[in-house]
Amino acid sequence: MLIFAACGDDAASTTTTATTVIETTTTSQATTTTSISTTTSTTAAPTTSVPATTTTAGGSDLPGEPIDFGPAAGDTLAVIGVAHDDVLNLRAAPGADQDIVGEIPPTYDGLTALGQTRQLPGSFWIGVDYEGTEGWVNLRFIGYLGDTTDATQMVIDDFGEVPGAETMLDLGFIVAESFASEEPVSDIVLVVAPTVGDLGEITYDVIGLGDDAVRGVRVHVFGDPIVEAFTLNAVEVTTLCGRGVDAGACV
């Protein structure tokens, strides 16, 4: 069972996609893949209205413990690993039970870190500014965008041929899966749903590669439509960094 939203996260909905690959607690990973059938359901979580005025991430009575860890004040951050039909909740204070003061799109890349991190049991929360509203987000779904490179030939070499599939969903998944690790098992999350024009397009985040500097990769797949199928046209890969970026490389 491939799950396109991490269990126990602070996302507003859960999207589940059934596949024939190995079942894990968050997603599926295998070296070979058969066709993927999908069934999607979305359950909205309670939300609160967004305030008209800016809130603050500070305060002396915040949950958790302050720690000297996480993004520095002024760092520009991106949302990672959040499903295409979900959002990352901006909370008034650290914790998934706090009031929601904003809903951040799954590929938003303009968050500003406030230089505050707090540790709760099982999670870390950081203070951020989202378009003028300050609040707290789960660090699990935040990273730095590194370089974007053309990985088309590398993927073709890995498959031994130009890969193809019946749908862009299938093609995007098998390409994204080729970047995943087996230990730790990566989460493969659909962050931009497939579209089809002159080319098909789809984007997956592959999160969890066993490197604390590299959180994962964002895999943008282009496909050539042919009769009742798609073949790979191009693959662009963006590195998702955990600690920061220097000249496009994770630090």
Phi and psi in degrees as GROMACS dihedral restraints (atoms count N, CA, C in turn):
[ dihedral_restraints ]
;  ai    aj    ak    al  type     phi  dphi    fc
    3     4     5     6     1   -93.1    20    10
    4     5     6     7     1   122.1    20    10
    6     7     8     9     1  -109.1    20    10
    7     8     9    10     1   119.2    20    10
    9    10    11    12     1   -90.9    20    10
   10    11    12    13     1    26.9    20    10
   12    13    14    15     1  -154.9    20    10
   13    14    15    16     1   135.3    20    10
   15    16    17    18     1   -68.5    20    10
   16    17    18    19     1   139.9    20    10
   18    19    20    21     1   -65.0    20    10
   19    20    21    22     1   140.3    20    10
   21    22    23    24     1    71.2    20    10
   22    23    24    25     1    21.5    20    10
   24    25    26    27     1   -88.1    20    10
   25    26    27    28     1  -171.8    20    10
   27    28    29    30     1  -111.4    20    10
   28    29    30    31     1    34.2    20    10
   30    31    32    33     1   -88.7    20    10
   31    32    33    34     1   159.2    20    10
   33    34    35    36     1   -86.3    20    10
   34    35    36    37     1   -12.5    20    10
   36    37    38    39     1  -150.1    20    10
   37    38    39    40     1   166.4    20    10
   39    40    41    42     1  -123.8    20    10
   40    41    42    43     1   130.0    20    10
   42    43    44    45     1  -117.0    20    10
   43    44    45    46     1   127.8    20    10
   45    46    47    48     1  -120.1    20    10
   46    47    48    49     1   132.0    20    10
   48    49    50    51     1  -124.7    20    10
   49    50    51    52     1   125.2    20    10
   51    52    53    54     1   -84.7    20    10
   52    53    54    55     1   135.8    20    10
   54    55    56    57     1  -136.2    20    10
   55    56    57    58     1   176.0    20    10
   57    58    59    60     1  -100.2    20    10
   58    59    60    61     1     8.1    20    10
   60    61    62    63     1   -90.2    20    10
   61    62    63    64     1   179.3    20    10
   63    64    65    66     1   -62.1    20    10
   64    65    66    67     1   134.3    20    10
   66    67    68    69     1   -79.6    20    10
   67    68    69    70     1   137.0    20    10
   69    70    71    72     1  -134.6    20    10
   70    71    72    73     1  -178.2    20    10
   72    73    74    75     1   -75.4    20    10
   73    74    75    76     1   -19.9    20    10
   75    76    77    78     1  -125.0    20    10
   76    77    78    79     1   -35.2    20    10
   78    79    80    81     1  -157.7    20    10
   79    80    81    82     1  -172.6    20    10
   81    82    83    84     1  -125.1    20    10
   82    83    84    85     1   145.6    20    10
   84    85    86    87     1  -144.4    20    10
   85    86    87    88     1   129.1    20    10
   87    88    89    90     1  -157.4    20    10
   88    89    90    91     1   158.8    20    10
   90    91    92    93     1   -81.7    20    10
   91    92    93    94     1   -21.3    20    10
   93    94    95    96     1  -125.6    20    10
   94    95    96    97     1   153.1    20    10
   96    97    98    99     1  -137.8    20    10
   97    98    99   100     1   135.2    20    10
   99   100   101   102     1   -98.6    20    10
  100   101   102   103     1  -176.8    20    10
  102   103   104   105     1   -65.6    20    10
  103   104   105   106     1   152.1    20    10
  105   106   107   108     1  -113.1    20    10
  106   107   108   109     1   125.4    20    10
  108   109   110   111     1  -102.5    20    10
  109   110   111   112     1   144.0    20    10
  111   112   113   114     1  -122.5    20    10
  112   113   114   115     1   140.6    20    10
  114   115   116   117     1  -133.5    20    10
  115   116   117   118     1   121.5    20    10
  117   118   119   120     1  -118.7    20    10
  118   119   120   121     1   134.0    20    10
  120   121   122   123     1  -135.9    20    10
  121   122   123   124     1   145.1    20    10
  123   124   125   126     1  -127.1    20    10
  124   125   126   127     1   129.4    20    10
  126   127   128   129     1  -118.4    20    10
  127   128   129   130     1   116.1    20    10
  129   130   131   132     1   -77.2    20    10
  130   131   132   133     1   136.0    20    10
  132   133   134   135     1   -90.7    20    10
  133   134   135   136     1   157.3    20    10
  135   136   137   138     1   -59.1    20    10
  136   137   138   139     1   138.3    20    10
  138   139   140   141     1  -127.4    20    10
  139   140   141   142     1   163.7    20    10
  141   142   143   144     1  -118.8    20    10
  142   143   144   145     1   161.3    20    10
  144   145   146   147     1   -69.4    20    10
  145   146   147   148     1   148.2    20    10
  147   148   149   150     1   -79.8    20    10
  148   149   150   151     1   128.7    20    10
  150   151   152   153     1   -69.1    20    10
  151   152   153   154     1   153.3    20    10
  153   154   155   156     1   -76.8    20    10
  154   155   156   157     1   -21.5    20    10
  156   157   158   159     1  -110.3    20    10
  157   158   159   160     1   160.6    20    10
  159   160   161   162     1   -69.1    20    10
  160   161   162   163     1   133.9    20    10
  162   163   164   165     1   -94.4    20    10
  163   164   165   166     1   174.8    20    10
  165   166   167   168     1  -123.5    20    10
  166   167   168   169     1   144.1    20    10
  168   169   170   171     1   -86.7    20    10
  169   170   171   172     1    -3.7    20    10
  171   172   173   174     1   -86.9    20    10
  172   173   174   175     1  -171.7    20    10
  174   175   176   177     1   131.5    20    10
  175   176   177   178     1   148.0    20    10
  177   178   179   180     1   -88.3    20    10
  178   179   180   181     1   -13.6    20    10
  180   181   182   183     1  -111.0    20    10
  181   182   183   184     1    30.6    20    10
  183   184   185   186     1   -71.1    20    10
  184   185   186   187     1   146.9    20    10
  186   187   188   189     1   -65.2    20    10
  187   188   189   190     1   156.4    20    10
  189   190   191   192     1    80.6    20    10
  190   191   192   193     1  -175.1    20    10
  192   193   194   195     1  -115.8    20    10
  193   194   195   196     1   135.3    20    10
  195   196   197   198     1   -68.5    20    10
  196   197   198   199     1   139.6    20    10
  198   199   200   201     1  -135.3    20    10
  199   200   201   202     1   154.1    20    10
  201   202   203   204     1   -89.3    20    10
  202   203   204   205     1    77.9    20    10
  204   205   206   207     1  -161.9    20    10
  205   206   207   208     1   151.1    20    10
  207   208   209   210     1   102.5    20    10
  208   209   210   211     1  -176.9    20    10
  210   211   212   213     1   -61.2    20    10
  211   212   213   214     1   144.5    20    10
  213   214   215   216     1   -79.7    20    10
  214   215   216   217     1   155.4    20    10
  216   217   218   219     1   -57.0    20    10
  217   218   219   220     1   131.8    20    10
  219   220   221   222     1    94.0    20    10
  220   221   222   223     1   -12.0    20    10
  222   223   224   225     1   -63.9    20    10
  223   224   225   226     1   142.8    20    10
  225   226   227   228     1   -94.1    20    10
  226   227   228   229     1   127.3    20    10
  228   229   230   231     1  -123.5    20    10
  229   230   231   232     1   159.1    20    10
  231   232   233   234     1  -124.1    20    10
  232   233   234   235     1   151.3    20    10
  234   235   236   237     1   -77.2    20    10
  235   236   237   238     1   135.0    20    10
  237   238   239   240     1  -135.9    20    10
  238   239   240   241     1   150.8    20    10
  240   241   242   243     1    69.8    20    10
  241   242   243   244     1    22.3    20    10
  243   244   245   246     1  -109.4    20    10
  244   245   246   247     1   130.9    20    10
  246   247   248   249     1   -63.1    20    10
  247   248   249   250     1   153.5    20    10
  249   250   251   252     1   -59.7    20    10
  250   251   252   253     1   -29.4    20    10
  252   253   254   255     1  -102.3    20    10
  253   254   255   256     1    21.8    20    10
  255   256   257   258     1  -126.1    20    10
  256   257   258   259     1   179.8    20    10
  258   259   260   261     1  -138.6    20    10
  259   260   261   262     1   161.8    20    10
  261   262   263   264     1   -97.2    20    10
  262   263   264   265     1   121.6    20    10
  264   265   266   267     1   -76.9    20    10
  265   266   267   268     1   131.2    20    10
  267   268   269   270     1   -93.2    20    10
  268   269   270   271     1   119.0    20    10
  270   271   272   273     1  -103.3    20    10
  271   272   273   274     1   153.7    20    10
  273   274   275   276     1   -69.8    20    10
  274   275   276   277     1   -23.0    20    10
  276   277   278   279     1  -151.6    20    10
  277   278   279   280     1   165.0    20    10
  279   280   281   282     1   -61.6    20    10
  280   281   282   283     1   134.4    20    10
  282   283   284   285     1   124.1    20    10
  283   284   285   286     1   140.5    20    10
  285   286   287   288     1   -71.3    20    10
  286   287   288   289     1    -8.3    20    10
  288   289   290   291     1   -98.4    20    10
  289   290   291   292     1     4.2    20    10
  291   292   293   294     1   -85.9    20    10
  292   293   294   295     1   161.1    20    10
  294   295   296   297     1   -61.4    20    10
  295   296   297   298     1   142.7    20    10
  297   298   299   300     1   -86.5    20    10
  298   299   300   301     1   125.9    20    10
  300   301   302   303     1  -114.4    20    10
  301   302   303   304     1    -0.3    20    10
  303   304   305   306     1  -172.6    20    10
  304   305   306   307     1   158.2    20    10
  306   307   308   309     1  -127.6    20    10
  307   308   309   310     1   117.1    20    10
  309   310   311   312     1  -101.7    20    10
  310   311   312   313     1   129.0    20    10
  312   313   314   315     1   -61.5    20    10
  313   314   315   316     1   156.8    20    10
  315   316   317   318     1   -68.6    20    10
  316   317   318   319     1   -18.2    20    10
  318   319   320   321     1  -119.7    20    10
  319   320   321   322     1    22.5    20    10
  321   322   323   324     1   -65.6    20    10
  322   323   324   325     1   135.3    20    10
  324   325   326   327     1  -129.8    20    10
  325   326   327   328     1    25.6    20    10
  327   328   329   330     1  -122.5    20    10
  328   329   330   331     1    27.9    20    10
  330   331   332   333     1   -73.1    20    10
  331   332   333   334     1   144.0    20    10
  333   334   335   336     1  -112.4    20    10
  334   335   336   337     1   122.9    20    10
  336   337   338   339     1   -71.5    20    10
  337   338   339   340     1   143.1    20    10
  339   340   341   342     1   -99.2    20    10
  340   341   342   343     1    -0.9    20    10
  342   343   344   345     1    77.6    20    10
  343   344   345   346     1    24.8    20    10
  345   346   347   348     1  -124.9    20    10
  346   347   348   349     1   131.1    20    10
  348   349   350   351     1  -133.5    20    10
  349   350   351   352     1   137.4    20    10
  351   352   353   354     1  -130.7    20    10
  352   353   354   355     1   143.6    20    10
  354   355   356   357     1  -105.3    20    10
  355   356   357   358     1   126.2    20    10
  357   358   359   360     1  -112.7    20    10
  358   359   360   361     1   164.9    20    10
  360   361   362   363     1   -56.6    20    10
  361   362   363   364     1   115.4    20    10
  363   364   365   366     1    83.0    20    10
  364   365   366   367     1     3.8    20    10
  366   367   368   369     1  -158.4    20    10
  367   368   369   370     1   157.7    20    10
  369   370   371   372     1  -118.9    20    10
  370   371   372   373     1   143.4    20    10
  372   373   374   375     1  -128.8    20    10
  373   374   375   376     1   140.5    20    10
  375   376   377   378     1  -123.7    20    10
  376   377   378   379     1   146.4    20    10
  378   379   380   381     1   -81.7    20    10
  379   380   381   382     1   134.0    20    10
  381   382   383   384     1  -139.9    20    10
  382   383   384   385     1   161.0    20    10
  384   385   386   387     1  -107.5    20    10
  385   386   387   388     1   121.7    20    10
  387   388   389   390     1  -115.2    20    10
  388   389   390   391     1    98.2    20    10
  390   391   392   393     1    51.5    20    10
  391   392   393   394     1    45.2    20    10
  393   394   395   396     1    95.1    20    10
  394   395   396   397     1    -8.4    20    10
  396   397   398   399     1  -108.0    20    10
  397   398   399   400     1   124.2    20    10
  399   400   401   402     1   -92.4    20    10
  400   401   402   403     1   142.7    20    10
  402   403   404   405     1  -170.7    20    10
  403   404   405   406     1  -161.3    20    10
  405   406   407   408     1  -127.8    20    10
  406   407   408   409     1   139.4    20    10
  408   409   410   411     1  -130.6    20    10
  409   410   411   412     1   155.6    20    10
  411   412   413   414     1   -71.5    20    10
  412   413   414   415     1   124.2    20    10
  414   415   416   417     1   -59.7    20    10
  415   416   417   418     1   -22.9    20    10
  417   418   419   420     1   -58.6    20    10
  418   419   420   421     1   -26.7    20    10
  420   421   422   423     1  -109.9    20    10
  421   422   423   424     1    25.7    20    10
  423   424   425   426     1  -130.3    20    10
  424   425   426   427     1   140.2    20    10
  426   427   428   429     1  -156.9    20    10
  427   428   429   430     1  -178.5    20    10
  429   430   431   432     1  -107.2    20    10
  430   431   432   433     1   140.0    20    10
  432   433   434   435     1   -85.6    20    10
  433   434   435   436     1   123.8    20    10
  435   436   437   438     1   -96.1    20    10
  436   437   438   439     1  -156.3    20    10
  438   439   440   441     1   -64.3    20    10
  439   440   441   442     1   150.3    20    10
  441   442   443   444     1  -108.8    20    10
  442   443   444   445     1   127.5    20    10
  444   445   446   447     1  -127.9    20    10
  445   446   447   448     1   158.3    20    10
  447   448   449   450     1   -84.3    20    10
  448   449   450   451     1   115.3    20    10
  450   451   452   453     1  -112.0    20    10
  451   452   453   454     1    19.0    20    10
  453   454   455   456     1   -59.4    20    10
  454   455   456   457     1   -51.9    20    10
  456   457   458   459     1   -66.5    20    10
  457   458   459   460     1   -35.6    20    10
  459   460   461   462     1   -61.4    20    10
  460   461   462   463     1   -40.9    20    10
  462   463   464   465     1   -67.3    20    10
  463   464   465   466     1   -43.2    20    10
  465   466   467   468     1   -61.3    20    10
  466   467   468   469     1   -42.7    20    10
  468   469   470   471     1   -63.4    20    10
  469   470   471   472     1   -38.2    20    10
  471   472   473   474     1   -65.1    20    10
  472   473   474   475     1   -39.9    20    10
  474   475   476   477     1   -81.2    20    10
  475   476   477   478     1   -22.2    20    10
  477   478   479   480     1    81.1    20    10
  478   479   480   481     1     4.4    20    10
  480   481   482   483     1  -170.1    20    10
  481   482   483   484     1   171.6    20    10
  483   484   485   486     1   -75.4    20    10
  484   485   486   487     1   115.4    20    10
  486   487   488   489     1   -71.7    20    10
  487   488   489   490     1   154.7    20    10
  489   490   491   492     1  -145.5    20    10
  490   491   492   493     1   164.4    20    10
  492   493   494   495     1  -159.5    20    10
  493   494   495   496     1   167.4    20    10
  495   496   497   498     1   -70.2    20    10
  496   497   498   499     1   -32.1    20    10
  498   499   500   501     1  -132.4    20    10
  499   500   501   502     1   162.8    20    10
  501   502   503   504     1   -67.0    20    10
  502   503   504   505     1   -30.9    20    10
  504   505   506   507     1   -60.3    20    10
  505   506   507   508     1   -45.7    20    10
  507   508   509   510     1   -66.5    20    10
  508   509   510   511     1   -45.8    20    10
  510   511   512   513     1   -63.0    20    10
  511   512   513   514     1   -45.7    20    10
  513   514   515   516     1   -61.2    20    10
  514   515   516   517     1   -38.8    20    10
  516   517   518   519     1   -67.2    20    10
  517   518   519   520     1   -45.8    20    10
  519   520   521   522     1   -67.6    20    10
  520   521   522   523     1   -31.1    20    10
  522   523   524   525     1   -70.0    20    10
  523   524   525   526     1   -46.5    20    10
  525   526   527   528     1   -60.3    20    10
  526   527   528   529     1   -38.9    20    10
  528   529   530   531     1   -61.8    20    10
  529   530   531   532     1   -28.7    20    10
  531   532   533   534     1   -68.8    20    10
  532   533   534   535     1   -14.6    20    10
  534   535   536   537     1   -97.3    20    10
  535   536   537   538     1    -6.8    20    10
  537   538   539   540     1   -80.4    20    10
  538   539   540   541     1   159.7    20    10
  540   541   542   543     1  -107.1    20    10
  541   542   543   544     1   156.3    20    10
  543   544   545   546     1   -90.3    20    10
  544   545   546   547     1   -27.8    20    10
  546   547   548   549     1  -144.7    20    10
  547   548   549   550     1   104.4    20    10
  549   550   551   552     1   -72.0    20    10
  550   551   552   553     1   158.3    20    10
  552   553   554   555     1   -72.4    20    10
  553   554   555   556     1   125.0    20    10
  555   556   557   558     1   -77.6    20    10
  556   557   558   559     1   151.0    20    10
  558   559   560   561     1   -88.6    20    10
  559   560   561   562     1   130.6    20    10
  561   562   563   564     1  -112.8    20    10
  562   563   564   565     1   109.9    20    10
  564   565   566   567     1  -118.6    20    10
  565   566   567   568     1   126.0    20    10
  567   568   569   570     1   -75.7    20    10
  568   569   570   571     1   109.9    20    10
  570   571   572   573     1  -104.5    20    10
  571   572   573   574     1   -21.4    20    10
  573   574   575   576     1  -134.0    20    10
  574   575   576   577     1   119.9    20    10
  576   577   578   579     1   -65.3    20    10
  577   578   579   580     1   155.7    20    10
  579   580   581   582     1   -66.9    20    10
  580   581   582   583     1   142.8    20    10
  582   583   584   585     1  -129.6    20    10
  583   584   585   586     1   154.6    20    10
  585   586   587   588     1  -135.5    20    10
  586   587   588   589     1   124.1    20    10
  588   589   590   591     1  -136.2    20    10
  589   590   591   592     1  -124.8    20    10
  591   592   593   594     1   -62.2    20    10
  592   593   594   595     1   -34.0    20    10
  594   595   596   597     1  -126.3    20    10
  595   596   597   598     1   152.8    20    10
  597   598   599   600     1   -86.0    20    10
  598   599   600   601     1   148.3    20    10
  600   601   602   603     1  -138.2    20    10
  601   602   603   604     1   148.9    20    10
  603   604   605   606     1  -162.5    20    10
  604   605   606   607     1   151.6    20    10
  606   607   608   609     1  -134.5    20    10
  607   608   609   610     1   132.3    20    10
  609   610   611   612     1  -121.4    20    10
  610   611   612   613     1   146.2    20    10
  612   613   614   615     1  -100.5    20    10
  613   614   615   616     1   131.8    20    10
  615   616   617   618     1  -109.1    20    10
  616   617   618   619     1   108.4    20    10
  618   619   620   621     1  -112.1    20    10
  619   620   621   622     1   133.7    20    10
  621   622   623   624     1    98.0    20    10
  622   623   624   625     1    86.8    20    10
  624   625   626   627     1  -119.1    20    10
  625   626   627   628     1    10.3    20    10
  627   628   629   630     1    75.0    20    10
  628   629   630   631     1    23.2    20    10
  630   631   632   633     1  -133.8    20    10
  631   632   633   634     1   118.5    20    10
  633   634   635   636     1   -70.1    20    10
  634   635   636   637     1   -17.8    20    10
  636   637   638   639     1   -82.3    20    10
  637   638   639   640     1   -34.4    20    10
  639   640   641   642     1  -110.0    20    10
  640   641   642   643     1   108.2    20    10
  642   643   644   645     1   -71.2    20    10
  643   644   645   646     1   -32.2    20    10
  645   646   647   648     1   168.5    20    10
  646   647   648   649     1  -157.6    20    10
  648   649   650   651     1  -139.9    20    10
  649   650   651   652     1   149.2    20    10
  651   652   653   654     1  -103.8    20    10
  652   653   654   655     1   120.0    20    10
  654   655   656   657     1  -109.1    20    10
  655   656   657   658     1   111.3    20    10
  657   658   659   660     1  -103.1    20    10
  658   659   660   661     1   113.5    20    10
  660   661   662   663     1  -110.0    20    10
  661   662   663   664     1   133.2    20    10
  663   664   665   666     1  -112.6    20    10
  664   665   666   667     1   137.3    20    10
  666   667   668   669     1  -128.3    20    10
  667   668   669   670     1   146.7    20    10
  669   670   671   672     1   -89.3    20    10
  670   671   672   673     1   120.5    20    10
  672   673   674   675     1   -69.7    20    10
  673   674   675   676     1   128.8    20    10
  675   676   677   678     1  -125.7    20    10
  676   677   678   679     1  -175.9    20    10
  678   679   680   681     1   -60.7    20    10
  679   680   681   682     1   111.1    20    10
  681   682   683   684     1    56.0    20    10
  682   683   684   685     1    32.2    20    10
  684   685   686   687     1  -167.5    20    10
  685   686   687   688     1   176.5    20    10
  687   688   689   690     1  -137.6    20    10
  688   689   690   691     1   140.9    20    10
  690   691   692   693     1  -116.5    20    10
  691   692   693   694     1   153.2    20    10
  693   694   695   696     1   -64.4    20    10
  694   695   696   697     1   131.4    20    10
  696   697   698   699     1  -104.0    20    10
  697   698   699   700     1   -47.9    20    10
  699   700   701   702     1  -160.8    20    10
  700   701   702   703     1   158.5    20    10
  702   703   704   705     1  -136.1    20    10
  703   704   705   706     1   124.2    20    10
  705   706   707   708     1  -111.1    20    10
  706   707   708   709     1   133.6    20    10
  708   709   710   711     1  -123.6    20    10
  709   710   711   712     1   125.6    20    10
  711   712   713   714     1  -108.2    20    10
  712   713   714   715     1   128.2    20    10
  714   715   716   717     1   -74.3    20    10
  715   716   717   718     1   135.0    20    10
  717   718   719   720     1  -106.6    20    10
  718   719   720   721     1   111.0    20    10
  720   721   722   723     1   -96.9    20    10
  721   722   723   724     1   151.9    20    10
  723   724   725   726     1   -99.1    20    10
  724   725   726   727     1   -32.8    20    10
  726   727   728   729     1  -111.6    20    10
  727   728   729   730     1   -15.6    20    10
  729   730   731   732     1   149.2    20    10
  730   731   732   733     1   176.8    20    10
  732   733   734   735     1  -133.7    20    10
  733   734   735   736     1   137.5    20    10
  735   736   737   738     1  -131.2    20    10
  736   737   738   739     1   112.6    20    10
  738   739   740   741     1    55.4    20    10
  739   740   741   742     1    37.9    20    10
  741   742   743   744     1    87.7    20    10
  742   743   744   745     1    -9.8    20    10
  744   745   746   747     1  -102.8    20    10
  745   746   747   748     1   146.2    20    10
  747   748   749   750     1   -68.3    20    10
  748   749   750   751     1   144.2    20    10
